[in-house]
Amino acid sequence: MKYLLYLLFVGCAISCLNSKDVPFSEVKIIPVFTDSLSIRAIVPMDENTVWFAANRGVVGLIDGTTPKLATIKYQDSILNFRAISKTATSVFVLSIETPAVLYKIDHINKGVTKMTEVYVEENKKVFYDSMAFFDENEGIAMGDPTDTCLSIIKTTDGGKTWQKLSCEILPEVHEGEAAFAASNSNIAIYNDHVWMVSGGKKARVFHSKNKGATWEVYNTPIIQGQTMTGIYSVDFYDENLGVIFGGNWEDKDFNEGNKAITEDGGKTWQLLSNGRGPGYRSSVKFVPGTKGHGLIAVGSPGISYSSNRGIDWSDLSDQGFYALEFVNDSVAFASGNNIIAKLVFK
């Protein structure tokens, strides 16, 4: 019996150590790359390696050694990148304005890479915002409307080819409704589900439960109606629990109607700590290992944290960042104006 009780005690101790029931109280910010770039799209490979895509055509790999950088031009155009994603063997970067160009970057060997142009779109209204993959074969990217719907492109062959979805199968957008290319996080994926968020005159959530074959759209209580108001970021813990964050970019301290949560897959949303907590933030993520309770939100005003699904918030740092991507339950990468940093939460 004593031996059994000992095992139970050890098991409980280990589970407690591995849980995130103890809230974060601080964050250590470790710069890993600095340059005069606006870096809004990052994708980590592990705790020491992160790809990024930035303005001025710069795409790079930071791996603890000398940064590996490339400047990409399409014909005579310097491209600006705000969307990035990866599979096990490739990294994908997508530029914003016309010509919008999507590149597939393959790892060959000994650090050698091969870059292939896999999609080009030219239209005076084109502006792509973010990109994500469901699995090794299927990926999706979204952008502002060039017609009566959001611009959505898909791949089913590992990114070798991409096709634009017809507005016949997509919800119609309102006049002045678009998306923000602020952090490559206005797409969230869980299994076959994908959610995309909009802002401007309307702040809504577009949802497909079957990798983009059919779509629904849901209204939200997020602040909307002006050019720079709306949802800037979305994340889902599972197919039901999700969070959206944004606000008014022109009034970053305003903290009413800028964050909300859903427990029914996005059909309905409830405002979080309305009038309390952080104002505008451009990227929000569930903290891994917290069963959907931990949230980190970053933006140019700083880093904010909640341990109870957004009921209460604390500010961990006033260091500004645009984008956030977790590696595990205590380490993330963040990017911003002139910087990529590793964040270690304690």
Residue frames as qw, qx, qy, qz and C-alpha x, y, z in Angstrom:
[[0.000, 0.885, 0.465, 0.000, 0.00, 0.00, 0.00],
 [0.302, -0.784, 0.104, 0.533, 2.82, 2.41, 0.87],
 [0.398, -0.125, 0.608, 0.675, 4.44, 1.69, -2.49],
 [0.197, 0.623, 0.673, 0.346, 1.15, 2.34, -4.29],
 [0.134, -0.930, -0.265, 0.215, 0.66, 5.63, -2.45],
 [0.403, -0.550, 0.334, 0.651, 4.23, 6.62, -3.35],
 [0.343, 0.196, 0.680, 0.618, 3.54, 5.97, -7.04],
 [0.052, 0.817, 0.555, 0.145, 0.35, 8.01, -6.88],
 [0.279, -0.856, -0.039, 0.433, 2.22, 10.86, -5.24],
 [0.402, -0.306, 0.506, 0.699, 4.98, 10.77, -7.85],
 [0.271, 0.459, 0.704, 0.470, 2.43, 10.67, -10.67],
 [0.058, -0.914, -0.396, 0.064, 0.59, 13.65, -9.24],
 [0.365, -0.717, 0.164, 0.571, 3.84, 15.57, -8.78],
 [0.391, -0.038, 0.614, 0.685, 4.89, 14.96, -12.37],
 [0.155, 0.666, 0.644, 0.343, 1.51, 15.96, -13.77],
 [0.190, -0.916, -0.235, 0.263, 1.55, 19.11, -11.68],
 [0.397, -0.525, 0.344, 0.669, 5.01, 19.99, -12.90],
 [0.300, 0.138, 0.693, 0.640, 3.95, 19.46, -16.50],
 [0.085, 0.786, 0.607, 0.074, 0.74, 21.48, -16.21],
 [0.229, 0.336, 0.025, 0.913, 0.42, 25.22, -16.69],
 [0.377, -0.744, -0.550, -0.036, -1.86, 25.75, -13.69],
 [0.438, -0.596, -0.112, 0.663, 0.74, 28.13, -12.25],
 [0.387, 0.900, 0.202, -0.013, 0.28, 31.41, -14.14],
 [0.623, 0.352, -0.022, 0.698, 3.11, 33.14, -15.96],
 [0.317, -0.851, -0.218, 0.358, 4.50, 36.11, -14.09],
 [0.092, -0.776, 0.338, 0.525, 7.20, 37.29, -16.49],
 [0.847, 0.497, 0.152, 0.111, 8.64, 36.91, -19.96],
 [0.472, -0.541, 0.398, 0.571, 12.29, 36.91, -20.96],
 [0.608, 0.777, 0.080, -0.141, 12.79, 38.56, -24.35],
 [0.608, -0.380, 0.499, 0.487, 15.86, 37.31, -26.23],
 [0.477, 0.745, -0.172, -0.433, 16.53, 39.10, -29.56],
 [0.777, -0.052, 0.564, 0.275, 17.68, 36.63, -32.22],
 [0.467, 0.349, 0.465, 0.666, 17.63, 38.93, -35.25],
 [0.015, 0.799, 0.229, -0.556, 17.58, 42.69, -35.77],
 [0.354, 0.143, 0.510, 0.771, 17.39, 44.62, -39.02],
 [0.212, 0.299, 0.076, -0.927, 15.54, 47.61, -40.46],
 [0.239, -0.147, -0.824, -0.493, 12.58, 45.49, -41.56],
 [0.618, -0.117, 0.233, -0.741, 8.89, 45.22, -40.80],
 [0.224, 0.129, -0.964, -0.069, 8.50, 41.53, -39.93],
 [0.614, -0.075, 0.202, -0.760, 4.88, 40.38, -39.69],
 [0.937, 0.104, -0.173, -0.285, 5.14, 36.70, -40.67],
 [0.060, -0.555, 0.815, -0.153, 7.13, 34.01, -38.84],
 [0.939, -0.070, -0.197, -0.272, 7.03, 30.21, -38.66],
 [0.354, -0.646, 0.666, -0.117, 9.21, 28.40, -36.08],
 [0.718, 0.248, -0.639, -0.121, 10.84, 25.05, -36.82],
 [0.727, -0.317, -0.533, 0.296, 12.01, 24.41, -33.24],
 [0.435, -0.825, -0.207, 0.295, 13.22, 26.38, -30.19],
 [0.445, -0.534, 0.277, 0.664, 16.27, 27.63, -32.08],
 [0.238, 0.037, 0.652, 0.719, 15.11, 27.96, -35.66],
 [0.311, 0.685, 0.492, -0.438, 12.57, 30.28, -37.26],
 [0.348, 0.333, 0.526, 0.700, 11.74, 31.34, -40.81],
 [0.079, 0.670, 0.344, -0.653, 10.42, 34.82, -41.53],
 [0.364, 0.511, 0.512, 0.587, 9.02, 36.87, -44.39],
 [0.201, -0.625, -0.241, 0.715, 9.20, 40.67, -44.38],
 [0.378, 0.889, 0.120, -0.227, 8.96, 43.81, -46.43],
 [0.095, 0.803, -0.501, -0.309, 11.51, 44.85, -49.07],
 [0.809, 0.363, -0.414, -0.205, 11.37, 41.31, -50.47],
 [0.058, 0.520, -0.797, 0.300, 13.37, 39.80, -47.59],
 [0.928, -0.217, -0.177, -0.244, 12.87, 36.17, -46.59],
 [0.148, 0.637, -0.687, 0.317, 15.16, 34.60, -44.02],
 [0.871, -0.247, -0.424, 0.017, 16.09, 31.67, -41.82],
 [0.166, -0.725, 0.488, -0.456, 17.39, 32.30, -38.29],
 [0.928, -0.112, -0.352, -0.039, 19.03, 29.22, -36.76],
 [0.703, -0.680, 0.087, 0.190, 21.52, 30.49, -34.20],
 [0.660, -0.084, 0.303, 0.682, 24.30, 30.91, -36.74],
 [0.046, -0.229, 0.249, 0.940, 24.69, 33.57, -39.42],
 [0.544, 0.495, 0.424, -0.528, 21.20, 34.55, -40.64],
 [0.341, 0.105, 0.754, 0.551, 20.43, 33.20, -44.10],
 [0.272, 0.649, 0.271, -0.657, 18.68, 35.96, -46.03],
 [0.364, 0.250, 0.666, 0.601, 17.35, 36.36, -49.56],
 [0.233, 0.485, 0.108, -0.836, 15.85, 39.36, -51.33],
 [0.418, 0.340, 0.816, 0.209, 13.14, 38.29, -53.76],
 [0.236, 0.421, -0.149, -0.863, 12.10, 40.28, -56.82],
 [0.576, 0.437, 0.691, 0.027, 9.38, 39.42, -59.32],
 [0.491, 0.692, 0.270, 0.455, 10.46, 40.85, -62.64],
 [0.280, 0.474, -0.180, 0.815, 11.12, 44.50, -61.67],
 [0.521, -0.670, -0.120, -0.515, 8.95, 44.47, -58.55],
 [0.130, 0.264, -0.779, 0.554, 10.29, 44.31, -55.00],
 [0.572, -0.423, -0.632, -0.306, 7.79, 42.15, -53.14],
 [0.253, -0.421, 0.503, -0.711, 6.46, 42.72, -49.64],
 [0.540, -0.123, -0.830, -0.073, 5.64, 39.60, -47.63],
 [0.392, -0.355, 0.424, -0.735, 3.21, 39.21, -44.72],
 [0.922, -0.067, 0.091, -0.370, 2.20, 35.56, -45.06],
 [0.227, 0.492, -0.840, 0.025, 4.23, 32.42, -44.40],
 [0.889, -0.199, 0.220, -0.349, 3.54, 28.74, -43.68],
 [0.064, 0.524, -0.845, -0.087, 5.30, 25.39, -43.81],
 [0.960, -0.046, -0.167, -0.220, 5.01, 21.65, -44.30],
 [0.845, -0.425, 0.240, 0.218, 7.59, 19.07, -43.24],
 [0.731, 0.061, 0.357, 0.579, 9.67, 19.67, -46.36],
 [0.295, 0.504, 0.317, 0.747, 8.78, 23.14, -47.64],
 [0.102, -0.535, -0.354, 0.760, 8.27, 26.73, -46.59],
 [0.250, 0.636, 0.571, 0.455, 5.82, 29.00, -48.42],
 [0.144, -0.445, -0.183, 0.865, 5.84, 32.81, -48.61],
 [0.236, 0.679, 0.628, 0.299, 3.15, 34.97, -50.20],
 [0.202, -0.005, -0.020, 0.979, 3.43, 38.65, -51.10],
 [0.166, 0.518, 0.569, -0.616, 0.66, 41.14, -50.52],
 [0.374, 0.684, 0.071, -0.622, -0.01, 43.52, -53.41],
 [0.822, 0.532, 0.201, 0.006, -0.16, 43.06, -57.15],
 [0.744, 0.073, -0.603, -0.279, 1.58, 41.08, -58.39],
 [0.708, -0.464, 0.429, -0.315, 0.83, 38.72, -55.50],
 [0.625, 0.430, -0.650, -0.040, 3.39, 35.94, -55.82],
 [0.837, -0.430, 0.265, -0.210, 3.58, 32.70, -53.83],
 [0.398, 0.594, -0.698, 0.039, 6.89, 30.85, -53.58],
 [0.962, -0.261, -0.035, -0.065, 7.62, 27.30, -52.48],
 [0.084, 0.760, -0.622, 0.171, 11.02, 26.95, -50.80],
 [0.976, -0.084, -0.192, -0.058, 12.32, 23.37, -50.57],
 [0.451, -0.709, 0.540, 0.041, 15.13, 22.13, -48.35],
 [0.779, 0.465, -0.414, -0.075, 17.65, 20.24, -50.47],
 [0.888, -0.250, -0.213, 0.323, 20.76, 19.42, -48.43],
 [0.606, -0.129, -0.119, 0.776, 23.58, 21.11, -46.55],
 [0.062, -0.598, -0.232, 0.765, 21.57, 24.30, -46.25],
 [0.009, -0.050, 0.570, 0.820, 20.86, 24.53, -49.99],
 [0.405, 0.481, 0.600, -0.494, 17.31, 25.52, -50.91],
 [0.159, 0.211, 0.686, 0.678, 15.30, 25.61, -54.10],
 [0.234, 0.446, 0.364, -0.783, 12.69, 28.33, -54.64],
 [0.137, 0.285, 0.802, 0.506, 9.81, 27.81, -57.06],
 [0.317, 0.097, 0.039, -0.943, 7.12, 30.29, -58.09],
 [0.074, 0.227, 0.971, 0.018, 3.81, 28.43, -57.68],
 [0.086, 0.764, 0.639, -0.013, 1.11, 31.13, -57.93],
 [0.187, -0.074, 0.078, 0.976, 0.83, 34.65, -59.36],
 [0.093, 0.751, 0.653, 0.013, -2.17, 36.97, -59.29],
 [0.207, -0.003, 0.090, 0.974, -2.35, 40.43, -60.80],
 [0.136, -0.747, -0.588, -0.277, -5.24, 42.72, -59.95],
 [0.087, 0.563, -0.172, 0.804, -5.28, 46.31, -58.71],
 [0.629, -0.566, 0.054, -0.530, -7.34, 45.15, -55.69],
 [0.876, -0.050, -0.461, 0.133, -5.26, 42.11, -54.77],
 [0.101, -0.659, 0.526, -0.528, -3.85, 42.06, -51.23],
 [0.804, -0.147, -0.576, -0.014, -3.07, 38.77, -49.48],
 [0.406, -0.740, 0.231, -0.484, -3.03, 38.62, -45.71],
 [0.487, -0.464, 0.701, -0.237, -2.21, 35.16, -44.32],
 [0.704, 0.283, -0.602, -0.248, -1.62, 31.50, -45.10],
 [0.526, -0.385, 0.686, -0.324, -1.78, 28.13, -43.26],
 [0.453, 0.193, -0.823, -0.282, -1.66, 24.38, -43.96],
 [0.849, -0.273, 0.029, -0.452, -4.07, 21.68, -42.79],
 [0.901, -0.210, 0.358, 0.130, -1.55, 18.90, -43.42],
 [0.477, -0.350, 0.544, 0.595, 1.27, 17.98, -45.78],
 [0.330, 0.322, 0.712, 0.529, -0.95, 18.26, -48.86],
 [0.001, -0.777, -0.532, -0.337, -3.65, 20.85, -48.27],
 [0.316, -0.284, -0.231, 0.875, -3.09, 24.52, -47.57],
 [0.086, 0.826, 0.524, 0.187, -5.08, 27.74, -47.78],
 [0.313, -0.124, -0.085, 0.938, -4.43, 31.47, -48.01],
 [0.072, 0.813, 0.576, -0.047, -6.71, 34.48, -47.79],
 [0.294, -0.018, 0.088, 0.952, -6.74, 38.06, -48.95],
 [0.247, 0.417, 0.240, -0.841, -8.92, 41.11, -49.48],
 [0.621, 0.539, 0.554, -0.128, -11.81, 40.96, -51.96],
 [0.123, -0.230, 0.511, 0.819, -11.09, 41.49, -55.63],
 [0.272, -0.313, -0.703, -0.579, -14.71, 40.58, -56.40],
 [0.557, -0.527, -0.133, -0.628, -17.74, 40.05, -54.13],
 [0.906, -0.400, -0.138, 0.007, -15.99, 37.66, -51.71],
 [0.462, -0.735, 0.458, 0.190, -12.73, 37.26, -49.86],
 [0.587, 0.583, -0.551, -0.115, -9.85, 36.11, -52.03],
 [0.738, -0.389, 0.534, -0.136, -9.13, 32.50, -51.03],
 [0.591, 0.512, -0.597, -0.181, -6.63, 30.21, -52.73],
 [0.849, -0.316, 0.379, -0.190, -6.06, 26.52, -51.99],
 [0.344, 0.503, -0.777, -0.158, -3.62, 23.73, -52.71],
 [0.920, -0.174, 0.186, -0.298, -4.23, 19.99, -52.50],
 [0.914, 0.306, -0.165, 0.208, -0.86, 18.78, -53.81],
 [0.743, -0.372, -0.099, 0.548, 1.56, 19.99, -51.19],
 [0.110, -0.829, 0.018, 0.549, 1.77, 23.52, -52.54],
 [0.466, -0.020, 0.605, 0.645, 2.87, 22.68, -56.08],
 [0.022, -0.389, -0.511, -0.766, -0.24, 24.31, -57.56],
 [0.053, 0.354, 0.556, -0.750, -2.87, 26.70, -56.16],
 [0.015, -0.484, -0.668, -0.565, -6.39, 27.55, -57.30],
 [0.152, -0.059, 0.257, -0.953, -8.60, 30.49, -56.36],
 [0.136, 0.412, 0.873, -0.221, -12.03, 29.65, -54.96],
 [0.028, -0.460, -0.525, -0.716, -15.05, 30.97, -56.81],
 [0.215, -0.094, 0.329, -0.915, -17.28, 33.56, -55.17],
 [0.655, -0.168, -0.477, -0.561, -20.13, 31.20, -56.00],
 [0.745, -0.261, -0.604, 0.113, -19.20, 29.06, -52.98],
 [0.393, -0.051, -0.440, 0.806, -18.09, 31.87, -50.64],
 [0.091, -0.783, -0.525, 0.321, -20.13, 34.28, -48.51],
 [0.306, 0.752, 0.189, 0.553, -20.52, 37.74, -49.96],
 [0.431, -0.227, -0.332, 0.808, -18.59, 40.52, -48.24],
 [0.009, 0.901, 0.380, -0.208, -19.99, 43.91, -47.29],
 [0.382, 0.804, -0.030, 0.454, -18.76, 47.16, -48.77],
 [0.087, -0.805, 0.397, -0.433, -15.64, 48.16, -46.85],
 [0.860, -0.396, 0.303, -0.107, -15.09, 44.70, -45.34],
 [0.622, 0.590, -0.504, 0.104, -11.60, 43.27, -45.79],
 [0.893, -0.346, -0.177, 0.225, -8.79, 41.79, -43.69],
 [0.152, -0.933, 0.326, -0.023, -5.64, 43.00, -41.95],
 [0.852, 0.302, -0.326, 0.276, -2.21, 41.68, -42.92],
 [0.281, -0.855, 0.277, -0.336, -0.92, 42.43, -39.43],
 [0.414, -0.551, 0.698, -0.196, 0.48, 39.14, -38.17],
 [0.425, 0.198, -0.833, -0.293, -0.31, 36.21, -40.51],
 [0.003, 0.095, 0.911, -0.402, -2.91, 35.17, -37.93],
 [0.540, 0.175, 0.156, -0.808, -6.32, 35.90, -39.40],
 [0.770, 0.084, -0.547, -0.317, -6.53, 32.22, -40.33],
 [0.435, -0.391, 0.732, -0.350, -6.96, 29.47, -37.71],
 [0.684, 0.161, -0.634, -0.322, -7.02, 25.74, -38.46],
 [0.465, -0.290, 0.755, -0.360, -8.08, 22.77, -36.35],
 [0.565, 0.163, 0.807, 0.058, -8.34, 19.38, -38.11],
 [0.329, 0.424, 0.650, 0.539, -10.55, 20.01, -41.19],
 [0.047, -0.904, -0.404, 0.130, -11.93, 23.27, -39.79],
 [0.434, 0.128, 0.053, 0.890, -10.70, 26.67, -40.92],
 [0.075, -0.876, -0.411, 0.241, -11.73, 30.10, -39.64],
 [0.418, 0.270, 0.141, 0.856, -10.92, 33.46, -41.27],
 [0.164, -0.728, -0.463, 0.478, -11.61, 36.90, -39.84],
 [0.313, 0.614, 0.316, 0.652, -12.39, 40.30, -41.31],
 [0.270, -0.540, -0.323, 0.729, -12.39, 43.93, -40.27],
 [0.054, 0.136, 0.335, 0.931, -13.18, 47.42, -41.45],
 [0.466, -0.200, -0.132, -0.852, -16.86, 48.16, -41.94],
 [0.898, -0.248, -0.128, -0.340, -17.71, 44.63, -40.73],
 [0.071, -0.517, 0.825, -0.217, -15.90, 42.31, -38.30],
 [0.906, 0.009, 0.008, -0.423, -16.99, 38.75, -39.05],
 [0.408, -0.387, 0.825, 0.055, -15.78, 35.15, -38.87],
 [0.729, 0.360, -0.384, -0.437, -15.84, 32.94, -41.99],
 [0.532, -0.336, 0.757, -0.179, -15.90, 29.22, -41.22],
 [0.741, 0.270, -0.506, -0.350, -15.51, 26.00, -43.22],
 [0.744, -0.384, 0.496, -0.229, -15.74, 22.59, -41.55],
 [0.905, 0.199, 0.358, 0.112, -14.45, 20.75, -44.62],
 [0.574, -0.258, 0.352, 0.693, -11.18, 22.46, -45.65],
 [0.053, 0.411, -0.217, -0.884, -12.91, 25.13, -47.70],
 [0.081, 0.260, 0.868, 0.415, -15.49, 23.10, -49.65],
 [0.201, -0.743, -0.527, -0.360, -18.45, 24.94, -48.06],
 [0.256, 0.152, -0.331, 0.896, -18.63, 28.08, -45.95],
 [0.275, -0.809, -0.519, -0.030, -20.67, 29.91, -43.34],
 [0.260, 0.407, -0.196, 0.853, -20.16, 33.42, -41.94],
 [0.454, -0.636, -0.584, 0.221, -20.90, 34.67, -38.41],
 [0.024, -0.855, 0.009, -0.518, -21.33, 38.14, -36.98],
 [0.614, -0.166, -0.499, 0.588, -19.27, 39.24, -33.97],
 [0.249, -0.921, -0.288, 0.076, -19.54, 42.00, -31.33],
 [0.615, -0.201, 0.085, 0.758, -16.02, 43.23, -32.12],
 [0.051, 0.753, 0.051, -0.654, -15.71, 46.97, -32.75],
 [0.476, 0.263, 0.646, 0.535, -16.31, 47.72, -36.45],
 [0.214, 0.879, 0.412, -0.104, -17.46, 50.37, -38.86],
 [0.028, 0.923, -0.274, -0.268, -14.21, 52.28, -39.46],
 [0.664, 0.610, -0.429, -0.047, -11.34, 51.50, -41.80],
 [0.330, 0.459, -0.751, 0.342, -8.93, 50.33, -39.09],
 [0.570, -0.274, 0.528, -0.567, -11.38, 48.64, -36.70],
 [0.880, 0.128, -0.291, -0.353, -12.16, 44.95, -36.51],
 [0.922, -0.300, 0.238, 0.049, -10.59, 41.54, -35.95],
 [0.217, 0.803, -0.547, -0.094, -6.85, 41.29, -36.45],
 [0.152, 0.365, -0.914, 0.096, -6.23, 37.75, -35.17],
 [0.861, -0.174, -0.039, -0.476, -7.98, 34.44, -34.48],
 [0.155, 0.351, -0.915, 0.125, -6.96, 31.21, -32.76],
 [0.839, -0.220, -0.170, -0.468, -8.84, 28.01, -31.95],
 [0.357, -0.465, 0.773, -0.244, -7.99, 25.52, -29.21],
 [0.346, 0.131, 0.925, 0.081, -10.30, 22.85, -30.66],
 [0.052, 0.371, 0.686, 0.624, -13.31, 22.82, -33.01],
 [0.254, -0.782, -0.564, -0.083, -15.44, 24.68, -30.44],
 [0.425, -0.795, -0.132, 0.412, -13.25, 26.97, -28.32],
 [0.567, 0.431, 0.179, 0.679, -11.84, 29.99, -30.09],
 [0.262, -0.730, -0.191, 0.602, -10.70, 33.55, -29.47],
 [0.452, 0.671, 0.256, 0.530, -10.59, 36.69, -31.62],
 [0.417, -0.635, -0.126, 0.637, -8.65, 39.88, -30.92],
 [0.409, 0.517, 0.308, 0.686, -8.22, 43.25, -32.54],
 [0.211, -0.688, -0.338, 0.607, -9.60, 46.69, -31.84],
 [0.327, 0.935, 0.134, 0.015, -8.93, 50.07, -33.34],
 [0.765, 0.120, 0.008, 0.633, -5.46, 50.52, -34.76],
 [0.175, 0.630, 0.041, 0.755, -5.93, 54.30, -34.65],
 [0.449, -0.646, 0.245, -0.567, -6.78, 54.21, -30.91],
 [0.600, 0.194, -0.767, 0.119, -4.67, 51.41, -29.49],
 [0.026, -0.141, 0.719, -0.680, -5.52, 52.03, -25.83],
 [0.650, -0.066, 0.001, -0.757, -9.27, 51.63, -26.40],
 [0.021, 0.167, -0.980, 0.105, -10.17, 48.30, -24.81],
 [0.587, 0.257, 0.493, -0.588, -13.90, 47.98, -25.46],
 [0.808, 0.479, 0.176, -0.294, -15.18, 45.48, -28.01],
 [0.331, 0.736, -0.569, -0.158, -11.74, 44.28, -29.04],
 [0.101, 0.284, -0.950, 0.084, -11.61, 40.69, -27.73],
 [0.781, -0.055, 0.076, -0.617, -14.15, 37.87, -27.67],
 [0.175, -0.241, 0.954, -0.035, -14.48, 34.12, -27.13],
 [0.747, 0.056, -0.300, -0.590, -16.65, 31.37, -28.61],
 [0.400, -0.242, 0.861, -0.203, -17.52, 27.91, -27.32],
 [0.727, 0.383, 0.517, -0.241, -19.64, 26.81, -30.29],
 [0.667, 0.175, 0.517, 0.508, -17.15, 26.91, -33.15],
 [0.200, -0.067, 0.223, 0.952, -17.64, 30.58, -33.93],
 [0.066, -0.609, -0.696, -0.373, -21.41, 30.76, -34.31],
 [0.301, -0.907, -0.208, -0.206, -21.72, 33.09, -31.31],
 [0.536, 0.281, -0.350, 0.715, -19.17, 35.28, -29.54],
 [0.459, -0.833, -0.302, 0.070, -19.03, 36.87, -26.09],
 [0.218, 0.829, -0.272, 0.436, -16.90, 39.92, -25.38],
 [0.770, -0.200, -0.414, 0.442, -14.01, 39.38, -22.95],
 [0.451, -0.479, -0.247, 0.711, -13.21, 41.79, -20.08],
 [0.259, 0.725, 0.382, 0.512, -14.95, 44.60, -21.98],
 [0.124, -0.924, 0.036, -0.360, -13.43, 47.92, -20.96],
 [0.619, -0.675, 0.399, 0.038, -10.70, 46.12, -19.04],
 [0.834, -0.047, 0.434, 0.337, -7.45, 44.46, -20.03],
 [0.368, -0.246, 0.427, 0.788, -5.40, 45.26, -23.11],
 [0.459, 0.661, 0.041, -0.593, -6.53, 47.41, -25.98],
 [0.727, 0.594, -0.253, -0.236, -5.49, 46.79, -29.59],
 [0.517, -0.425, 0.718, 0.190, -3.44, 43.65, -30.19],
 [0.515, 0.528, -0.446, -0.507, -2.49, 42.16, -33.56],
 [0.596, 0.183, -0.777, -0.091, -1.89, 38.50, -32.63],
 [0.631, -0.397, 0.421, -0.517, -3.46, 36.18, -30.05],
 [0.575, 0.203, -0.789, -0.076, -2.63, 32.55, -29.24],
 [0.861, -0.459, -0.031, -0.217, -3.78, 29.90, -26.79],
 [0.119, -0.672, 0.720, -0.125, -0.84, 28.84, -24.64],
 [0.715, 0.118, -0.672, -0.152, -0.11, 25.15, -25.37],
 [0.470, -0.024, -0.796, 0.380, -0.68, 22.80, -22.45],
 [0.118, -0.009, 0.451, -0.885, -3.19, 25.02, -20.64],
 [0.127, 0.429, 0.893, -0.044, -6.39, 23.27, -21.80],
 [0.091, 0.658, 0.494, 0.561, -7.55, 26.47, -23.46],
 [0.379, -0.826, -0.340, 0.241, -7.18, 28.65, -20.35],
 [0.435, -0.534, 0.152, 0.708, -3.93, 30.49, -21.13],
 [0.491, 0.795, 0.289, 0.208, -3.87, 33.30, -23.70],
 [0.428, -0.426, 0.143, 0.784, -1.04, 35.53, -24.90],
 [0.408, 0.840, 0.337, 0.116, -1.76, 38.60, -27.03],
 [0.494, -0.320, 0.155, 0.793, 0.91, 40.79, -28.60],
 [0.342, 0.856, 0.328, 0.208, 0.81, 44.07, -30.45],
 [0.414, 0.576, -0.149, 0.689, 2.78, 47.24, -30.85],
 [0.369, -0.759, 0.157, -0.513, 1.74, 48.35, -27.30],
 [0.219, -0.517, 0.762, -0.323, 3.18, 45.21, -25.66],
 [0.436, 0.010, -0.896, -0.083, 2.61, 41.63, -24.46],
 [0.558, -0.291, 0.269, -0.729, -0.50, 40.72, -22.45],
 [0.289, 0.078, -0.953, 0.048, -1.41, 37.48, -20.68],
 [0.687, -0.277, 0.114, -0.662, -4.52, 35.81, -19.29],
 [0.017, 0.210, -0.968, 0.138, -4.55, 32.56, -17.32],
 [0.318, 0.308, 0.792, -0.421, -8.37, 32.25, -17.22],
 [0.338, 0.479, 0.723, 0.364, -9.60, 32.47, -20.82],
 [0.170, 0.438, 0.251, 0.846, -9.51, 36.24, -21.01],
 [0.388, -0.794, -0.468, -0.029, -11.41, 37.15, -17.85],
 [0.378, -0.881, 0.112, 0.263, -8.38, 38.83, -16.28],
 [0.721, 0.583, -0.069, 0.369, -5.25, 40.16, -17.97],
 [0.510, -0.740, 0.137, 0.416, -1.76, 41.22, -16.94],
 [0.496, 0.840, -0.216, 0.031, 0.83, 43.09, -18.98],
 [0.906, -0.235, 0.094, 0.339, 4.11, 41.17, -19.12],
 [0.509, -0.190, 0.254, 0.800, 6.05, 43.68, -21.23],
 [0.299, 0.822, 0.156, -0.459, 5.67, 46.95, -23.10],
 [0.222, -0.345, 0.698, 0.587, 7.98, 45.65, -25.84],
 [0.644, 0.463, 0.077, -0.605, 6.00, 45.86, -29.06],
 [0.269, -0.123, 0.887, 0.355, 5.59, 42.98, -31.51],
 [0.530, 0.190, -0.312, -0.766, 3.35, 42.24, -34.48],
 [0.825, 0.071, -0.468, -0.310, 3.25, 38.44, -34.61],
 [0.442, -0.463, 0.691, -0.335, 3.49, 35.52, -32.18],
 [0.840, 0.135, -0.465, -0.245, 4.00, 31.77, -32.70],
 [0.672, -0.544, 0.455, -0.212, 4.46, 29.22, -29.91],
 [0.419, 0.425, -0.800, -0.053, 7.01, 26.39, -30.08],
 [0.462, -0.218, -0.841, 0.179, 5.90, 24.70, -26.83],
 [0.380, -0.758, -0.528, -0.053, 4.13, 25.62, -23.60],
 [0.428, -0.790, -0.098, 0.429, 6.71, 28.18, -22.48],
 [0.354, -0.356, 0.413, 0.760, 8.69, 29.23, -25.55],
 [0.507, 0.755, 0.415, -0.038, 7.51, 31.30, -28.50],
 [0.420, 0.031, 0.262, 0.868, 8.94, 33.49, -31.24],
 [0.148, 0.860, 0.389, -0.296, 7.67, 37.02, -31.82],
 [0.486, 0.199, 0.315, 0.790, 8.43, 39.48, -34.60],
 [0.002, -0.871, -0.350, 0.346, 7.97, 43.20, -34.96],
 [0.347, 0.932, -0.071, 0.079, 9.48, 46.37, -36.28],
 [0.260, 0.770, -0.554, 0.179, 13.17, 45.60, -36.86],
 [0.239, -0.442, 0.796, -0.337, 13.24, 42.52, -34.61],
 [0.825, -0.139, -0.495, -0.236, 12.63, 38.80, -34.12],
 [0.191, -0.521, 0.658, -0.509, 12.88, 37.58, -30.53],
 [0.528, -0.168, -0.832, 0.021, 12.55, 34.36, -28.59],
 [0.463, -0.527, 0.157, -0.695, 10.07, 34.72, -25.74],
 [0.457, -0.039, -0.852, 0.252, 10.57, 32.52, -22.67],
 [0.509, -0.574, -0.112, -0.632, 7.58, 32.64, -20.32],
 [0.365, 0.070, -0.797, 0.476, 8.03, 31.90, -16.61]]
